[in-house]
Amino acid sequence: MIRAVYRDGKIEPLDELPAGWHEGEKLLVEQQESTLNAGELDRLVSEVEEAAAKIPDDDHDKFMAAIAEHRAEAKTWMRREMGLAE
């Protein structure tokens, strides 16, 4: 089963599509009822925010540095692939 959302008049997949699917193939789509009400969603958001607040600043800084390094490496790789750099 593939999860998807309806946005701007189109159905957009949230998951990777199976390799066996082909362009123009007919699909059956069903609407999924939300299992969370507003109160439950607010409670979950609060739990995530509380957990995030417990992450030490040093860990956050290390994580952000790793993301920056990954982006720089990806840009370098893409420039090489496009023949823009050696």
trRosetta pair geometry for C-beta under 8 A, 3 or more apart (Angstrom, degrees):
i j d omega theta_ij theta_ji phi_ij phi_ji
2 13 5.6 -42 169 -134 122 107
2 14 7.7 153 170 48 74 70
2 15 5.0 -147 -146 60 72 116
2 17 6.6 15 -114 -108 146 62
2 18 7.7 -113 -64 -16 118 89
3 13 7.4 102 83 -162 51 62
3 14 4.3 -42 101 55 99 119
3 15 5.2 96 37 -18 82 108
4 11 5.1 38 150 176 138 94
4 12 6.0 164 -162 81 88 38
4 13 4.8 -51 -98 -102 97 43
4 14 5.8 -169 -95 -3 33 82
4 15 7.8 -84 -60 21 66 82
4 29 7.2 -59 59 -135 135 116
5 11 7.5 168 84 -152 30 57
5 12 5.5 -18 61 60 80 93
5 14 6.3 75 -14 -52 91 109
6 9 8.0 9 180 -115 87 7
6 10 7.4 174 -152 87 57 29
6 11 5.6 -32 -97 -97 68 67
6 12 7.8 156 -101 16 18 77
7 10 6.4 -30 71 63 64 76
7 12 5.5 -22 34 6 112 125
11 29 6.3 -88 -118 -120 161 159
13 16 7.7 104 139 -100 133 8
13 17 5.9 -64 -124 -62 176 91
17 21 5.2 -82 166 45 112 140
18 21 5.1 106 70 -17 84 99
21 25 5.6 -137 -164 45 77 149
22 25 4.9 107 63 -42 73 116
34 37 7.9 125 118 -76 113 39
36 40 4.5 -136 -154 89 85 121
36 41 4.9 101 147 -59 129 87
36 44 7.4 -48 -137 0 144 139
37 40 5.2 92 50 11 67 103
37 41 7.1 -132 98 -6 33 92
38 41 5.7 -57 -147 38 31 112
38 42 6.3 33 155 -20 66 105
39 42 5.8 -53 -148 35 30 111
39 43 6.5 31 152 -20 63 105
40 43 5.6 -53 -149 34 33 113
40 44 6.4 32 153 -18 65 105
41 44 5.8 -54 -148 37 32 110
41 45 6.4 34 153 -19 65 105
42 45 5.7 -54 -147 36 31 112
42 46 6.4 34 153 -20 64 105
43 46 5.7 -54 -151 35 31 113
43 47 6.5 33 151 -21 64 104
44 47 5.6 -51 -149 33 34 113
44 48 6.5 32 154 -17 66 103
45 48 5.8 -55 -150 37 32 109
45 49 6.3 31 153 -18 66 108
46 49 5.7 -56 -146 39 31 111
46 50 6.3 33 155 -21 65 105
47 50 5.8 -54 -148 35 30 112
47 51 6.4 27 155 -16 64 107
48 51 5.8 -56 -148 38 31 110
48 52 6.2 31 154 -20 66 108
49 52 5.7 -54 -144 38 30 112
49 53 6.4 36 155 -26 63 104
50 53 5.8 -54 -151 30 30 114
50 54 7.1 29 151 -21 60 104
51 54 5.9 -58 -161 29 35 112
51 55 7.7 47 144 -34 62 92
52 55 5.8 -37 -164 5 45 115
55 59 5.3 -110 178 78 92 127
55 60 5.8 105 123 -56 115 94
56 59 4.7 95 65 4 85 101
56 60 7.2 -149 100 -4 47 85
57 60 5.4 -55 -151 36 37 115
57 61 6.2 39 152 -21 69 104
58 61 5.7 -53 -148 35 31 112
58 62 6.4 32 153 -19 64 105
59 62 5.7 -52 -147 36 33 111
59 63 6.3 35 153 -21 65 106
60 63 5.7 -56 -151 35 30 113
60 64 6.4 26 155 -15 66 107
61 64 5.9 -56 -146 39 30 108
61 65 6.3 32 154 -20 64 107
62 65 5.7 -55 -147 36 30 113
62 66 6.4 33 153 -21 64 105
63 66 5.7 -54 -151 33 31 112
63 67 6.6 31 151 -18 64 103
64 67 5.6 -50 -149 34 35 113
64 68 6.5 37 152 -19 65 104
65 68 5.7 -53 -148 36 33 112
65 69 6.4 34 152 -20 65 105
66 69 5.7 -53 -147 36 32 112
66 70 6.3 35 153 -21 64 106
67 70 5.7 -54 -148 36 31 113
67 71 6.4 32 154 -19 65 105
68 71 5.8 -53 -149 35 31 111
68 72 6.5 31 153 -19 64 105
69 72 5.8 -55 -149 35 31 111
69 73 6.4 29 154 -17 65 107
70 73 5.8 -57 -148 38 30 110
70 74 6.2 31 154 -21 65 108
71 74 5.6 -55 -146 36 30 112
71 75 6.4 31 155 -19 65 104
72 75 5.8 -54 -150 35 30 111
72 76 6.5 31 152 -18 64 106
73 76 5.7 -54 -149 37 32 112
73 77 6.3 33 153 -20 66 107
74 77 5.7 -53 -146 37 31 112
74 78 6.3 28 156 -18 65 107
75 78 5.8 -56 -145 38 30 108
75 79 6.3 32 155 -21 64 105
76 79 5.8 -54 -149 34 29 111
76 80 6.6 29 153 -17 63 105
76 85 6.8 -86 -154 83 64 154
77 80 5.8 -58 -154 36 31 111
77 81 6.3 30 151 -20 67 107
78 81 5.5 -51 -144 37 35 113
78 82 6.2 24 158 -11 67 109
79 82 6.0 -63 -145 45 28 103
79 84 4.3 -89 -162 74 80 106
79 85 3.9 39 132 8 118 118
80 83 7.7 36 180 -72 30 26
80 84 7.6 -86 -58 52 20 68
80 85 5.4 -61 -71 75 60 91
80 86 7.3 33 -114 170 87 9
